Amino acid sequence: MSCIILPKSDKSQELAIKYNFKEWMIARYLTIVPETEKFLDYIHNKVMNQYIRINTLKIDIETLKQKLLEKDFRLEKTLLPEVFLIKEAKYPIGATLEYLSGYYYIQDLSSCLAVESLDIKENDMVLDIASSPGGKTSFIAQKMNNKGIILALESERKRLRKMMFNLSRCGVINTVLWNMKGEKIVNYDFKFEKVLLDAPCSCDGIMQKDPFRKNTYTKESIKFCSIRQSQLIESALNVIKPGGLLVYSTCSIAPEENEFIIDSIINKFDITIESIDYGGVNSILKFGGKVMDKSIKFTKRFYPHIHNTAGFFIAKIRVNNIKK
């Protein structure tokens, strides 16, 4: 799937110079992102918010809140009861005894919302594709109260060590790790109630965290990622039980990696796109001359300047039957 390039304009050239972005990126953002200049100003001038997710496998929410308040942390509630925005911290939040003990995980709110959208039940059999470094996997295990089974796939062996450490630190015991590409799961006779595909992506939604991505972000990366995402989502849909649920997410703003991917499966599978109940704005239905299925409006986009999260996309897909 090629990257769509939009015509230059005086505005796109002006903002590209002002914020040190590639012009073709700005031209696209002017079409995709609400209040584009506020978005650019936000990611250019503000430090990315930090969130923690309290790990109730090891500690209850109120007990940890009290421990952190005693260390002069200032916390702010979010849409999810386990997740808090760090307003102020005297110490690096990844260096406290509580963090090392697995009492909390540093995880963006948008990432936690993807897991929340899976409607996890205790005894589900869950597949987590592209699972490293384990934040979403450990949250799924938390929601399952360490019951049921999670199969977590990671294609890069070198990333497994960090994931094993994170799951161990968080007290996760219901998860099996496989060093395997997600596309290959169809070769096994497994069927899952729930599948999370937090797809490998071009990651322009986290430029605030990694400003260097402004320079390394390319049209080719969008094309490469969208091809892989199409393969992964079809593999995921083929291993879900009828009535099961797939949540597809990315930290990309590119429609080719988000709405286009969902649109591409609507006529191939008997599925229903369900609405996301947790914030966000409705996704786009038209981009670069391509008009998408109306049900795409039920997917959600999250933006740093509007939602105080990473740039993120979530789609919730109910599998009614098998491939058409």
Buried (B, 14 or more C-beta within 10 A) or exposed (E): BEBBEBEEEEEBEEBBEEBEBBBBBBBBBBBBBEEBBBBBBBBBEEEBBBBBBBBBBBBEBEEBBEBBEEEEBEBEEBEBEBBBBBEEBEEEBEEBEBBEBBBBBEBBBBBBBBBBBBBBEEEBBBBBBBBBBBBBBBBBBBBBEBEBBBBBBBBEEEBBEEBBEBBEBBBBEBBEBBEBBBBEBBEEEEEBBBBBBBBBBBBBBBBBBEEEBBEEBBBEBBBBBBEBBBEBBBBBBBBBBEEBBBBBBBBBBBBBBBBBBBBBBBEEBBBEBBEBEBBBEEBBBEBBEBEBBEBBBBBBBBBBBBBBBBBBBBBBBBBEEEEE
